[in-house]
Amino acid sequence: MAEKDLATDTLPEECLLEHSKSAASTRAATETTAKEKTTKETIRTEKPKRKYPLERLRNIGIAAHIDAGKTTTTERILFYSGIVHKIGEVHDGAATTDWMEQERERGITITSAAISCEWTNKGGLFPGASHAINLIDTPGHVDFTAEVERSLRVLDGAVAVFCGVAGVQPQSETVWRQMDKYRVPRLAYINKMDRTGADFLGAVEDIRGKLGGNAHPLFLNMGAEDQFKGLIDLLERKAYVYDESDPNGMKFDVIDIPAEYQAVAEKYRAALVEALANVEDRIADKFLEGQEISTEELRQAIRKATLEMKFIGVIPGSSFKNKGIQMLLDCIVDYLPSPLDLPPMHGECDEKTVDIVPDDSHSPVGLVFKLMTDPFVGKLIFYRVYTGVVKKGMVLYNPRTRKQERVSRLVLMKANDRIDIDQACSGEICALIGPREVVTGDTLCDKEFSVCLEPPTFPEPVISMSIEPKTKADQEKLALGLQRLAEEDPTFRVTSNAETGQTLIAGMGELHLEIIRDRLFREFKVEADAGRPQIAYRETITQKAEGEGKFIRQTGGHGQYGHAIIKIEPLERGKGVEVVNEIVGGVIPKEFIKPTQDGLMEGAQNGVVAGYPVVDFRARIVDGSFHEVDSSELAFKMAGIFAFKEAMKKAKPILLEPIMKVEVTTPDEYQGDIMGDLNRRRGQIQGMENKGSTTIINAFVPLEMMFGYATDIRSLTKGRASYSMETSHFEQVPANLLSKIVETASRAPART
């Protein structure tokens, strides 16, 4: 942000928080401000003693498509950094960060796990300097994408893990988009280089072609598949050859690049220098003049370009075979950002935008990014401290609820283990115990510096089902369990029908709801029956329309009077809902505008086609009238509902169904069977790609047709094919299916 944007005449005094581009200038500016001005609005304290200065802190996430090797990579990082002394394997159910029973049974990550470690580079940009790495291992399955979303919101950098055989896969693209959304600098790690069909340079090209990333190798692989024996460092012009007699990968020889690799190493080193010259002026000047560029200069250029999101360094490795992890750790320290390297976090304070920068002497501000229910301590609140210091026993203010919450304990998370601490400083990630009325996305801060940080956003559920306890005695436990799980997971919704008493749960997929049921049984001791999964259809409009709503009741004494006229118009798919107030001249008093808007939104919860939520429209409140005595908020809310229903009936409403992006990887001989089956499911084949003896088929398929696909694909291919899917978009339901869906919806309990 330009200097003039931070001028004191544009921000309220209590919100002024100076921003600096470097660690040194940040500290100097803060100390000057503290000496010259102290106000009650900004509470300053003596700087705490840190084990690691801010510039030696790395908050990073490990994210990728399912089964790319994130958890195995995390486990190796913990081993080489000395946190664990025995490598835990995912397939054995012994990985440190896969601590849930469901994770260990299925061999997948379901919930993101935070853990901290230390790493000291022997060379690089920070030789001999020990760094703290706060690491979050995220799930790869699309049903648990909320875990990735909220983790990336609070992380400073990330490692995107790719399979050396499959390259970029569907969930890889989703994760990449999430990183772009939150502007997270990243490295790419090409895992599974020991697998048959592994192709490091092919995976790098995949990142460039499918993801648009300016990706270039920092290392090359020496051999591949069962001949993968080491890495070539393009910057140092050295080779690291692993000692095969040491299965833990602790021993490797540093040698000159062998003659057979010299030509390819020089080729890709030259390409690396040229790529850096395109994004870094100092390198460009030397490159054009033909001057020698030192390794130190190249490292600094890589760091700068990575932080500016202009460059992605790529490292090959095999986590399972313990090769490449030490080099990955060196790159994390050298090239990924500290909290000081990133632009300020923006917050809202008194309707003004303010910048929040890391500063231990400032009053605390941080973001709640995850809740977890712990059987021993209750609610665990995962919290990223953006500025200030949070201490045990401190009272923090929640601007959303306008209530204060006491922090009774502070803990550092080590997967599911906890270490009590007395304080957490700016830039750090911890968990709070004590606050009660807190949800994901809340800001907790000092009451005298009330600021709201932007919360993470989450996708809407696409599948729902009814759920009932097996016995009446379980009713209360079921309600408690569902409430706790809904607090933890922003993509899990619970609703109930007042008439039938039926409880409905909604989530991101069959596996998501299956895990919910399993957790209810294991953690809350509730056995529950579930109905058949239902599709979360949507409704929308196709043309403009006007609607009038009147709510008039006369029952002796005060009556009720509300009158609103609205106009609605369709928006592009995915644009959501907009409600605009265009009332002029006070025909509807100001205090009744919000109730009218609330009525519109409530009306949109149940459309007129089949009772599903209405999306992608703009509603404008254009006219109305009121009664001096009888008008009330309730009357205008009802008028808003009536006006919306009338307008929607005139706007040619249609029903939309969720369409899934499906990728199937199958041996060539089953390609025809798979394509025929997808066509029978109303699928639209988008393309095919051959990799070795396998074919990758991409298609769009309605979610309704994908139930039970896991079983069907195993039968079709004798268990040799695999698939993944994620929600892509919504499309109009075909006319021949509409009446059946409407009839089914009319028999089902009303959605509330």
N, C-alpha and C positions, 0 to 999 in steps of 0.2 A: 504494500500500500504506500502511496506517495506520502511524503512528509506532511504536506498540507492537509491530508485527510485526518491527521492526528492532532491538528491544532486544537488548543484548548477552547477556542470559541465555537468549535463544532461538536464538542462532546460535553456532557455534564461532568462536573469536577469529580464526582464520586466514581465515574466510570473511566477516568483517564488512566491508561496503563500503557506505558511507552514500549514501543517495539524497536528492536535493533536487529541488524542483519548478522551480527556475529556474537559469539559468546562473550567476548571481552567488552564490546560496546554495550551489550545488554546489562552486564553487571555494573559497568561504570554509570550508565544512565539511571539504573535503579538506585545506586548508592547516592547519586546526586539528588534525585527526587526525594529520597528519604531524609536527607539532610535539610533540604530547602523547605519541604512542605510535609506536614503530617496532619491528616484530617481524621475525623471520627469515621468517615466512610471507608478508608483504607487502613486496615489494622496491620501494622508491620511488627514483626517479631525478629529476635536475634536469629541469624542463619544457623540451622542445625548442622551438626557434623555429619557429612556423608561418607560412606565407605567408598563410593565411586562418584567423581564429579559428573555433572550432566553430560559433558562431551564424551564420556566413556560409558554411556548407557545406550543399549539397543533394545527397543521394543519391537519384536518381529513376529510374524505369523508364518506358519507352514500351511500352504493351501494348494489343492489340486483336485483333479478328477478322482473318483473312487478307485482304489486299488493301484494308484500310481506310486505308493510307497511313502506317504507323508509320515505315518506313525513310526514306521521302521527307521526313517531318516531322523525323526525326533529322538528315538531311542538311542541311535548312534551318537547324536550330538551330546546327549546326557552322559553316555559312556566315556567319550573322549574328553569331555570337560570335567569328568571326575564326580558327577552327581550320583551315578550308579556304578557299581563295580562288577555287575554281571549283566550282560546284554539280554534284555527281554524280547521275545519274539511274538509278533502278532498272532501267528498261526498256532502258537502254544498257549495263547491267552495270558501272556505274561508281560505285555508291554506296559510301561509305567503310566503312560497317559491314557491308555484304554483301561480305566479302573472300574467302569460299570459292568455288572454281570452280563448285561445284554451285549455289550461291546466285545467282551471276551468270548462269549459263546458264538457270536456271528463273525468275529474277526473284522469288524468295521468300527469306525469312530462315529459316535452318535452325538456326543457333546464336546464342545471345545474344552481343552484342558490347558491351564496355565502352569508354567514351571520356570524356574530361574536357574541359570548356570553362569559360569565364568570362563573366559577364554583369553589366553595371552598369545599374541602373535610373536613368532620368532623374527619375522621380517616385516615387509609391507610398509604401510604408512605410519603404523604405530608400534615399532619394534619394542618388545619387552613390556608394553603397557597392558595391564590386565583390564578387561572389559566385563561389565555385567550384561548378560543377555536375558531379557524376559521373553519367554517363548510361548506362543499359543499354537497348539496343534489343533487344526480344525477338521470337521467332517468333510468327506468328499461326496456323499450321497446327496442327491438333489432334494430329498425330503427334509434334510436338515440344513438347508442353505441359510436359514436365519442365524445359525451359529457362526457361519463365515461372515455374514453381513455385519453383525454387531462387533465381531472381533476386529475386522478391518477398519471399522469406524474409529477405534481407539489406538490402533497400532501405527508405528512410524514407518515401518518397512516390512517387506514380505519376501519369502522365497516361494516361487511357483515351481512345483515339482511336476515333471512330465515323465511318462513312460518312454524309454528309449525305443520300444518297439511300436507302440501305438501313436506316439507323438501327441498332437493336440486333440483332445477328446471333448465331447459336448460340455461336460461340467468344467473342463479347463477354460472354455470360452466364457462361461458364466462367472467363474472366479475372476478371470481377467477383467471382465466388465466391472465387477464390484471393486477391484483395485483401481481401475480408472475413475470410477465414480467418486471415490474418496481420495484420489490422487496419492496413491501409496507407491513410493519408489520400490523397485523389486529387482531380484536376481532370478535367473532360471537355472534349475538343477535338473539335468537329464539323468534320471535314475534307470536302473535295471539294464545297465550296459553289458551285463553278463548273460542276458537272456538271448535265446535264438531269435535272430531277426533284428537285433538292436542296430540302430543307425543314428549315430549322434548328429552328424551334419544334416541328415534328413529331418531330424526333429528341430534343429535350429531353423531350417528353411520353413518348416511347418509354422513355427512361431511368427516368422516374418510374414508368411503368406496368409495364414488364417487369422492371426491376431493383430497384424500390423505393427508388431514390435520391432524396434531397431536392435535386433539381437545379434550378438557376435561372440564367438568363443573366446574365453579367457584362458582356457586349457583345451587340449585335444586329448582324445583317448588313445592309448597305446593298445591296439588290438581291440577285439570286440567278441561278444558271445563267450565261449569258454576260453578264449585267448586274451580276454581283457586283463592286462597285467599292471597298468599304471596310467599316469597322466603326464602330459607335456605342458609345462608352464610357458605360455607364449611371451609373457613379459620378461621373465628371468632367463629365458632360453635354457631351461633345465628340464630334466625328466625325473619323475618320481616313480621308481619301480618297486612294487610291493614284494615283500618276502613271503612267498607262498607257504613257508613253514610256520608262519605266525597267523593263525586263523582270525585273530582279533584285529589285524590290520594296523598294529602299533609300529611295526618295523617296515621301513622302506628306504631304499638307497636313492640318494640324490646324485644324478650323473649328468654328463653332457648328453644332449639329444642324440640318439643313435643315428647313424648315417642314413638308414632307410626312411627315417622320419624327417630328415633335415629339410627337404624341399617343401613338403606339405606344411611344416611348421612355419617356415619363412613366408610361404604364400598367405597363410591365415594371420600371421603377425602383421604383414603389410596391409591386409584388408582391415585389420583392427585399427591400425594407425590412421588409415584413410577415413574410416568411419568416425574416429574421434576428431579428425581434422574438420569434418563436416559440421560438428556441433560445438567445437571448442576453438576459439580464435587463436590462442597461444600455440596450440598444436598446429593449426592451419598455417600460421606464419612460418614456422620452422619446416613444415612439410613442403610448402611451396618453394622455399629457399633451398631445399635439399639438405638441411642441417640434421645432425644426429639428435634424436629425441631420447632423453634419458628415461630409464624405467620409472624413476620417481615422478617425472613429469606425466608419464602415461597414467600412472596410478591416480595422481591428483585429477587428471582430466576425466578418468573413468568415474571417480567419486562425484565430481561436479556434474557430469552429464547424467549420472544415475539419479542424483538428488533432484535434478531438473526434469526428470522423466523423459530424457531424450535418448537414453541408451539402456540396454539390458545386457549385462554380462552373463554368459552361459558357462556352466561347469558340468562336465560329465562325471558319472560315478556309478557305483553299485552299493547301495546301502546294505543290502542283505549280505554281500560279500565283503563289507567293511573297507570299501575303497572310495576315496574322494571326499570323505566327510571333513578331514582336517583342512583341506583346501577350501571347502565350502565355508567353514567357520572363519578362516582367514578373510575370505571375501565379505562375509557378513560384517565383520569388524571394520574392514577397510572401506567398503563402498556403501553400506546402508546407513541411514541417518541416525544421529542422536536427536533428542527432543529440541536441541538448539538449532539444528540444521533446517528445520521445517518452517514454513510461513506461520504467522500467529493463528491460533484458533479464534474463530469469530463467535461472539456472543451478543445477545440482545440485553441491553440495560436501559431502562426508561425509554423504550422505543428507539434507542440509538444503537448502532452497531459498534461494538468495542473489540479490541484485539486482546487476546489472552496469551501471554508469553510465559515460559518457564521462569519462575522467580521465587525462591524459597522464602523471601522476606515479605511477600505479598499475602493478603488474606486468601484462604483456600478456595479454589474452584475446581470441580471435577465432574465427571460424567459417569452415571450408572449404566453399564453396558450389558449386565447379565445378572440374573437372580438364580439362586440354587437353594433348594431345600435340603438341609442337612439334618439327619435324625438326632444328632447330639446337640447342636447349637441353634437349630431353627433356620431362619432365613440368612443366607450368605449373600452379600451384595458386592459384586465385582465392580471395582471403581478405579477409573484412571484419573490421577491427580494432574491437572494441567498447570496449575500455579499454586504457590503457597505450600503449607505443610499441614497435614491432617494428623492429629494426635489422639491417642486413646483417651476417652472421656470427654472429647470435644463435642459441642453442640453445633450441628450443621443445619442450614435452612434450605427447605425445598420450595422454590418459587412456584411450582405447579400447585401444590397443596396449600402454600402459604403457612406451613407448619415447620416447627423445629424438631429435629431428630437427634437423639444422643447416640454417639458412637461408644458402645460399651467395651468393644474389643476391636483390635486391628490385627489382621493375620496376612501372612504371605502364603499363597497357595503353591503346593508342590503336588500337582495332580489332585488327589483327594486327601492328601495330608495337609496339615496347617501348622504354621510356625507363628507364634505370637510375636508381635513387634509393638514398639511404643509409638512409632510415627512413620508416616510415608511422605516423602518429599515430592516436589514437582517433577513430573516426567515419569513417576513410578506407577506401577499397577499393584493393587492390593485388594483385599476383601474386607468389608465392614460387617460387624455384627452389632445389632442393636436397633437401627432404624426399621420402622414397621411399614408406614404408608409410602412405599417407594415402588416404582415400576421401571422397567427398562426404558432408558432414554431420559430419565430425570437428571437434572443438574442439582448437585448438593454443594452449597457454598456458604460463605459467611453472610449473616443477615444484613450487615451494613454494606455489603457489596453484592446485591442481588442481581445475578446475571443468569441468563438461560442459554445453554449451548445447544447447537442443532443436534437433535437425536437421530439415531439411525432409522432408516425406513425398511419396511418388510413387505414381502409379497402377500397377497390375499390367499386364503385357503382355497383349494380346488376340489376337495372331496369331503363328504360328511357321512355320518352314520348315527343311528340311535344307539344308546347304551343304557342298560338297566342292570341294577344289582340283582344277584341271584336270590337273595333273601332280603326281607324288609329290614332286618337288623343292619344290613350293609348300606342302607340308604344314606345315613348321615356320613359314614366314612367315605362313600363314593363322592358326595358333594364336596367334602373337605379335600379329598385327593385331587379332584378335577380343578378346584379353585387353586390349589398350590401349583399344579402343573401348568395351568393357564397363566399364572403369574410368571413362571419361569420362561415360558415359550411364547413369544409374540405371534407366532404363526399358528398357534393352537387356540381354537375358540370353543366356548361352551355356551349353549343357549338352552332354554327350556320353554315348553308350551304350557301356558297356564291352564288350558282346558283339559288336556290329556295327562299332564304331569310328565310327559316324555322328555328325556334329556337328549340333546343332540350335540355331538362333538364334530369339529371340522379341523382339517389339517392339510398338509402338502402332498399326501400320498398314502397308499396302503401301508407301506412300511412305517411311516410316521404314526399312524393310528394304531398299528399293531404294537409298536414300542410303548405307546401311551397305555394301552390295555395291560401290557406286561408289567409296566412300572406300577400301575394301580394294584396289581396282584402282589408284587414283591415288596413294594415300599409302604403301601397303605393297607395291605391284607384284605383287598376287596376283590371278590370274584364277580365278574360282570359278563352279561350276554350282550353281543353287539348285533345290530341289524345289518342288512346288506349295504355296502358302501353306496352313497348317493353322489351324483355329480353336482358340483356347485355351478349351476347354470347362471347366466346373467341375462338381463334384458336391456335393450336400448331403443332409441327412436331413430327414424329415418328421415323425418321432415320437421319443419317448424310448425308450432301450434300455439294457441292461446287457451288459457283456462281461467275460470273464475270460481272462487270458493267463498261461500257465505256460511257463517255459523251463527244462527240466531235462535236464542231460547228465551222464552218469557214465562217465568214461573212465579209471579208475584214477588214483590220486592225487587232486588237487583236482578236483571236478566243477563244474557250473554250476547255480545255482538262483535263479530269479526268479519272483515270483508277484504279480500285480496284478489288482484288480477295479475297473472304471470304470463310470460312468454317463454317457451322452451325451444331449443334448437340443438341438433346433433353436433357432437365433436368427433374428432378423429379417434380411432381405436386406441385405447390406453391412456387417453387424456384425463380420465376421471370425471369428477363432478365439480361444476362451478356454480355458485349462487351469487348473483349480483343484485345489489340494491340500486334501483333507478328511480326511487320515489323523490319527487320534488314538491315543494309547497306544503309539506306536512300533511298530505292527505292520509298518510298513515303515520302517527306519531313515532318518534325515534325509539321509544321504549318498546314498541310492538314490532319493530323490524326483525330483531333477533328471534322472537318466538315464531314469526312467519317463516324465517329461514329454517329454523329447527323443524317446523312442520313440513316444509319441502323435503328436507333430508330424511325425515321419518317416512314420508310418503314414498320416497325412492327406495326404501328398504324392501318394499313388496310391490313389484310391478303388476301390470294388469293382464299380462299374457298368461303367466303361470305362477305368479307370486314370488318371483326371484328378484334380487336386488337390481336396480337400474343403474347403468354406468354410462359414461361418455356423453354427457349432455351439459348444456348451460341453461340455467333458469334465471330469468330476470324478473324481479318484482317491479311492475310498471305503474300500478294504480291500485286503488282501494278506497275504503272509507271507514270511519269509526264513529262510535257513539260516546259522547262525553261521560256518561255514567256507566253504561253497560259493557263497554269494551274492556277486555282483559287479556293477559298473556295467553291463557288457555284458549280463548275464543280465536285469537289470531293464529295460534298453532294449528287448531283444527281447520281454519280457513286455508292455511298453507297446504295441509294434507289434501283437502277437497280440490283446491285449485290444481295441484299437481296431477291428481288422478284424472280429472277432466281433460287437462292438456295432453296427457300421455295417450289417452284413448284416441285423440284426434291426430296424433303424430306418427301413425303407422308403426307401432312398436313391433320389434322382432325379438326372438330368443337367440341367445348366443351360447355356444358350448366351448369348453376349453380344448385347445388343440395342443398335443404334445409333440415336441421334437424328439424323435426316436433315432438312435444309432445302434445298429446291429452289426456285430463282428462275427462272421461265420466262415468256416472252411468253404472253399470254392464249390465243393460238390453239393452243398445245401443252398446255394444262392437262389436257385429257381424256386425251391420250396418256401424259403423265407419271403421272397418277393410276392409270391402268390398269396401267402397268408396275410401279408400286410395289405394287399389289395382287397382281400375279403373283409378286412377290418376298416374299410373306407379310407385306407392310407393313401397318401400322395407321395410317390417316390421322388426325392429331390436330387439324388445323385448316388453314384457308386465310386469306390476307390479300391484299387487292388494293392495290397501290401504282402508280398511274398505269396504264400499259398492261402491267404485269407482275403475275404472281400468285406469291405465296410459299406453298409447300406444306410443312407440317411433318408428319413421320411417324416412327414407330418401325419399324425394319426389322432383321431378324436379320443379323448380320455375314456369315454364310455366303452370303447372297444379294446382297451388295454388291460382290463381286469383279468387276472389269471394268466397273463402273458408269460410270466416266468416259467410256469409249468408247461405251457404249450410249446415254448421255444426249446425247452429241454427234450420234449417228446419228438419234435421235428428233426432235431440234429443230434440225437443220442447224447445230449449234454455237452456238446462241443461248441455251441455258440453262446455268446453273451450279449447283453443289451444294456443300454442306459437311456433314460428319458428325462426330460424337464419340460415344464410348462412353457410354451412358445407364445401363443396368442389366442384370442377368441374369434370364432367364425359363426356365421348364421347357421342355425340348425336346418337341415334339409326339410322341405315341406312335407315329405312322406313320413317323417319321424315326429313332426311337431305335435300332431294330435295325440299320439301315444304318450309323449312326455307331459303334455298338459293334463291328460286324463290321470296319469300316475301322480302328478303333483296335486291334483284336486282331491285324491284319496288320502294323501299323506298328511300328517299333522302340520298345521300352519307354522311357518318359520317366524320366530320372534326375535 
